[in-house]
Amino acid sequence: MYNFIVSDISYVLERQPDPAWRTGEIRNQTHHILAINKRGRAFYNIEGTHYTIKKGDLLYFPKGLVHSGFSDPEEPWGFIMVAFDLESPSGELGFPPSYSGVNPSSYPHQMIELFQTLGPAWAGKKPGYLLHCRSIIMEILYHMIRTRTFSLPNSPHTPAIENIINLMQENYSRHYSVQELAVMAGLSPSHFRLVFKKVTGQSILDYQNQIKLGKAKDLLLSGECNVTEAALHTGFGNVYYFSRLFKQVMGCNPSDYLRK
């Protein structure tokens, strides 16, 4: 669920292009590392696999990942990197293994701008700079998540799926059938199911329930509703079914979120 936050920042470093740049084998155990290639090329060995790093590529090294690299002497790379730590109330340690190593960015200019904003914010140490730097890193991480979870950013159907998601979020008390949503997206029901799963990584029912139960949790935590009211407010006519589904998805009873 990617429910982690940036808890600490060790350093932020910018390197100008240097044909002689290289780093020996590293297995960092104290923090995660993110870096972006601003220009040029580099060659990396990440746990035995060789990569060519191009402009706009992101590198993510979680704790313990073995890596080494060197700059292309004919087209040396310039990069910005940040070392940080993460913590999560659910015990997540960071991104899944599939995120480790090279992440070709779908937003190269936006990512480079975020890293370029991070450097001066870190170096300036103005009041509130840690909040500012953490927020920048969190936005970078968010773009990484979005690029991976919305796995078809260039699909012609992705805008239609995003419109459907917005519709479900705005009308969380309604339950939409696959047929209804498929018509809105201009697709057949079977094709809509396939595209929705590829874009979001979830089935239509699971995604709708995630939206509804997330809203119900917020209502319970706010103190505005009891369990029955939260169920009805989010479109569940049967409070017993709501409670069973809530525990199945959220891992606890809805009553656990009631304000004491």
C-alpha positions in Angstrom: 0.0 0.0 0.0 3.1 2.3 0.1 2.1 3.7 3.5 5.4 5.1 4.4 6.8 8.5 5.1 10.3 10.1 4.9 11.5 10.0 8.5 15.1 11.2 8.1 17.3 12.8 5.4 21.1 12.0 5.7 22.4 14.2 2.8 21.6 15.7 -0.6 24.4 15.8 -3.1 24.8 17.2 -6.6 27.7 16.0 -8.8 28.8 17.8 -12.0 29.9 15.7 -15.0 33.3 14.1 -14.4 34.7 11.5 -16.8 36.7 9.9 -14.0 33.8 9.5 -11.6 33.3 6.0 -10.3 32.1 4.2 -7.2 33.2 0.9 -5.9 30.8 -1.8 -4.7 28.5 -0.4 -2.1 26.0 -2.2 0.2 24.6 0.7 2.2 22.8 -0.5 5.4 21.7 2.8 6.9 19.5 4.6 4.4 17.8 4.5 1.0 19.2 6.3 -2.0 17.5 8.1 -4.8 19.4 9.7 -7.7 18.5 11.2 -11.0 20.6 11.5 -14.1 20.5 15.2 -15.3 22.8 14.7 -18.3 25.2 12.3 -19.9 25.5 8.5 -19.3 26.7 6.1 -16.6 27.1 2.4 -16.4 26.0 0.5 -13.3 26.3 -3.0 -12.0 23.4 -3.7 -9.6 23.6 -7.0 -7.9 25.2 -8.6 -11.0 23.1 -7.0 -13.7 24.5 -4.3 -15.9 22.6 -1.1 -16.8 23.2 2.0 -19.0 21.9 5.1 -17.2 20.4 7.8 -19.5 19.2 11.3 -18.9 16.0 11.3 -16.9 16.5 7.8 -15.4 15.9 7.4 -11.7 18.1 5.1 -9.5 16.6 3.7 -6.3 18.8 1.8 -4.0 17.0 0.4 -0.9 19.1 -0.6 2.1 21.4 -3.4 1.5 21.2 -3.3 -2.4 24.7 -4.0 -3.8 25.7 -1.6 -6.6 28.7 0.0 -8.3 29.0 2.4 -11.2 31.2 4.6 -13.3 30.6 7.6 -15.6 30.8 7.3 -19.4 34.2 9.0 -20.1 33.0 10.3 -23.5 29.6 11.5 -22.2 30.0 11.8 -18.4 26.9 12.0 -16.3 25.8 14.7 -13.9 23.4 13.7 -11.2 21.6 14.7 -8.0 21.2 12.2 -5.1 19.5 12.0 -1.8 20.0 9.6 1.1 17.0 9.2 3.4 15.1 6.8 5.7 11.5 5.6 5.7 9.1 4.5 8.4 5.6 3.0 8.1 2.9 2.3 10.7 2.2 -0.9 8.8 5.8 -2.0 8.9 6.6 -1.5 5.2 10.4 -1.1 4.7 10.2 0.7 1.3 9.2 -0.1 -2.2 8.9 -3.7 -3.4 12.0 -5.2 -5.0 10.7 -4.4 -8.5 11.4 -0.8 -7.9 15.1 -1.3 -7.0 17.7 -0.3 -9.5 16.9 1.7 -12.6 13.4 3.3 -13.1 13.0 5.0 -16.5 11.0 8.1 -15.7 7.8 9.0 -17.4 8.2 12.5 -16.1 11.9 13.3 -16.7 11.6 17.1 -16.7 9.3 17.2 -13.7 11.5 14.8 -11.8 14.7 16.8 -12.6 13.0 20.0 -11.5 12.0 18.4 -8.2 15.6 17.2 -7.5 16.9 20.7 -8.5 14.5 22.2 -6.0 15.6 19.8 -3.3 19.3 20.8 -3.5 18.9 24.5 -2.6 16.2 23.8 0.0 18.6 21.4 1.8 21.6 23.6 1.5 19.8 26.8 2.5 18.6 25.4 5.9 15.9 28.0 6.1 13.2 27.7 8.8 11.0 24.7 8.0 13.6 23.3 5.5 13.2 19.7 6.8 9.5 19.8 6.1 10.1 21.3 2.7 12.7 18.7 1.8 10.7 15.8 3.1 7.7 17.0 1.0 9.8 17.1 -2.1 11.1 13.6 -1.6 7.6 12.4 -0.9 6.4 13.9 -4.2 9.3 12.2 -6.0 8.3 8.9 -4.4 4.6 9.5 -5.3 5.5 10.0 -9.0 7.4 6.7 -8.9 4.4 4.9 -7.4 2.0 6.5 -9.9 4.2 5.5 -12.9 4.3 1.9 -11.7 0.7 1.5 -10.5 -0.8 3.3 -13.5 1.1 0.9 -15.7 -0.3 2.1 -19.1 0.4 5.9 -19.0 0.5 6.1 -22.8 -2.6 3.9 -23.4 -5.4 5.7 -25.3 -7.8 4.3 -22.6 -6.0 5.6 -19.6 -7.8 9.0 -19.5 -11.1 7.2 -19.7 -10.1 5.0 -16.7 -9.0 8.0 -14.7 -12.3 9.7 -15.4 -14.1 6.6 -14.1 -11.9 6.6 -11.0 -12.7 10.3 -10.3 -16.4 9.5 -10.7 -16.3 6.7 -8.2 -14.4 8.9 -5.7 -16.9 11.7 -6.1 -19.9 9.4 -5.7 -18.6 6.9 -3.1 -22.1 6.2 -1.8 -23.1 4.7 -5.2 -22.3 1.2 -6.4 -21.6 1.2 -10.1 -22.0 -2.0 -12.2 -19.4 -3.0 -14.7 -21.9 -2.4 -17.5 -22.5 1.2 -16.4 -18.9 2.1 -16.1 -18.0 0.3 -19.4 -20.6 2.4 -21.2 -19.2 5.6 -19.7 -15.7 4.6 -20.8 -16.9 3.7 -24.3 -15.7 0.0 -24.0 -17.3 -3.4 -23.9 -17.6 -4.8 -20.3 -14.9 -7.5 -21.0 -12.5 -5.0 -22.5 -13.2 -2.5 -19.7 -12.4 -5.1 -17.0 -9.1 -5.9 -18.7 -8.0 -2.3 -19.2 -9.1 -1.2 -15.7 -7.0 -4.1 -14.2 -4.0 -3.2 -16.3 -4.1 0.5 -15.5 -4.9 0.3 -11.8 -3.6 -3.2 -10.8 -7.0 -4.0 -9.2 -10.4 -5.3 -10.2 -13.3 -2.8 -10.5 -15.0 -4.3 -7.4 -11.8 -4.2 -5.3 -11.2 -0.6 -6.3 -14.7 0.6 -5.6 -14.6 -1.1 -2.2 -11.2 0.5 -1.4 -12.7 3.9 -2.1 -15.8 3.2 0.0 -14.0 1.7 3.0 -11.4 4.4 3.0 -14.2 7.0 3.2 -15.9 5.0 5.9 -12.7 4.9 7.9 -12.4 8.7 7.7 -16.0 9.2 8.8 -15.4 6.9 11.8 -12.2 8.6 12.8 -13.8 12.1 12.5 -16.5 11.1 15.0 -19.2 12.2 12.6 -20.7 8.6 12.2 -21.1 5.4 14.1 -20.6 2.1 12.3 -24.1 1.8 11.0 -24.1 5.4 9.8 -20.7 5.0 8.1 -22.0 1.9 6.3 -25.1 3.6 5.0 -23.2 6.8 4.1 -20.9 4.8 1.8 -23.6 2.7 0.1 -23.7 -0.4 2.2 -27.3 -1.3 3.1 -26.2 -4.3 5.2 -24.1 -3.3 8.2 -23.0 -6.9 8.9 -21.7 -7.3 5.4 -20.0 -3.9 5.7 -18.3 -4.9 9.0 -17.1 -8.3 7.5 -15.7 -6.6 4.4 -14.1 -3.8 6.4 -12.3 -6.3 8.6 -11.2 -8.3 5.6 -9.8 -5.3 3.7 -8.6 -3.1 6.6 -7.5 -5.8 9.0 -9.6 -4.7 11.9 -13.2 -4.0 12.9 -14.8 -0.6 11.9 -15.6 -0.1 15.6 -11.8 0.1 16.3 -11.8 3.5 14.5 -14.5 5.0 16.6 -13.4 8.1 18.5 -13.3 7.3 22.2 
